[in-house]
Amino acid sequence: METFLRRVLERLEVKVDTKTLLELADLYKKARWKIYTDVKEALSRVKKRNLKTAVVTSIAKFKYIYALKPVRRKIDLIVDSYTFHCEKSNQKIYLKTLETQILCLNKP
């Protein structure tokens, strides 16, 4: 966690001392992410209609992967900033997600 935050802060050109970095990392570690209560039902309905699903996020995988565990089998593709090396604000992430889904559909 410390390494991740250090890299983020360096990229933002924000300098913090080690004590502050460790305090930030501790706060970040304590944050528990949960899916909304209606996600399981919504994904089940989507899958019954044979639709493809994807999660597109800029969040680091280690922060969301546990929260998605209960519904992971119903998600066809998970894309984060690392996958296509761009953020959610960049249209490339969505285009690449769609291209990947189309390629998966066309596989024999």
Contacts in CASP RR format, 6 or more apart in sequence:
PFRMAT RR
TARGET T0000
AUTHOR 0000-0000-0000
METHOD contacts of the structure
MODEL  1
METFLRRVLERLEVKVDTKTLLELADLYKKARWKIYTDVKEALSRVKKRN
LKTAVVTSIAKFKYIYALKPVRRKIDLIVDSYTFHCEKSNQKIYLKTLET
QILCLNKP
1 25 0 8 1.000
1 28 0 8 1.000
1 29 0 8 1.000
2 21 0 8 1.000
2 22 0 8 1.000
2 25 0 8 1.000
4 60 0 8 1.000
4 62 0 8 1.000
5 21 0 8 1.000
5 24 0 8 1.000
5 25 0 8 1.000
5 28 0 8 1.000
6 21 0 8 1.000
9 15 0 8 1.000
9 16 0 8 1.000
9 21 0 8 1.000
16 24 0 8 1.000
31 63 0 8 1.000
33 63 0 8 1.000
33 64 0 8 1.000
33 66 0 8 1.000
33 67 0 8 1.000
34 67 0 8 1.000
35 67 0 8 1.000
35 68 0 8 1.000
35 70 0 8 1.000
35 71 0 8 1.000
39 71 0 8 1.000
40 70 0 8 1.000
40 71 0 8 1.000
40 74 0 8 1.000
43 53 0 8 1.000
43 71 0 8 1.000
43 74 0 8 1.000
43 75 0 8 1.000
44 74 0 8 1.000
46 53 0 8 1.000
46 74 0 8 1.000
47 53 0 8 1.000
47 74 0 8 1.000
52 76 0 8 1.000
52 77 0 8 1.000
52 101 0 8 1.000
52 104 0 8 1.000
52 105 0 8 1.000
53 74 0 8 1.000
53 75 0 8 1.000
53 76 0 8 1.000
53 77 0 8 1.000
54 75 0 8 1.000
54 76 0 8 1.000
54 77 0 8 1.000
54 78 0 8 1.000
54 79 0 8 1.000
54 97 0 8 1.000
54 101 0 8 1.000
55 64 0 8 1.000
55 68 0 8 1.000
55 75 0 8 1.000
55 77 0 8 1.000
55 78 0 8 1.000
55 79 0 8 1.000
56 79 0 8 1.000
56 80 0 8 1.000
56 88 0 8 1.000
56 93 0 8 1.000
56 94 0 8 1.000
56 97 0 8 1.000
57 64 0 8 1.000
57 78 0 8 1.000
57 79 0 8 1.000
57 80 0 8 1.000
57 81 0 8 1.000
57 88 0 8 1.000
58 80 0 8 1.000
58 81 0 8 1.000
58 87 0 8 1.000
58 88 0 8 1.000
58 89 0 8 1.000
59 80 0 8 1.000
60 80 0 8 1.000
60 82 0 8 1.000
61 80 0 8 1.000
61 82 0 8 1.000
64 80 0 8 1.000
68 75 0 8 1.000
68 78 0 8 1.000
76 101 0 8 1.000
76 104 0 8 1.000
77 97 0 8 1.000
77 100 0 8 1.000
77 101 0 8 1.000
77 104 0 8 1.000
79 93 0 8 1.000
79 96 0 8 1.000
79 97 0 8 1.000
79 100 0 8 1.000
81 87 0 8 1.000
81 88 0 8 1.000
81 93 0 8 1.000
83 93 0 8 1.000
83 96 0 8 1.000
84 92 0 8 1.000
84 93 0 8 1.000
84 96 0 8 1.000
84 97 0 8 1.000
86 92 0 8 1.000
86 93 0 8 1.000
87 93 0 8 1.000
END
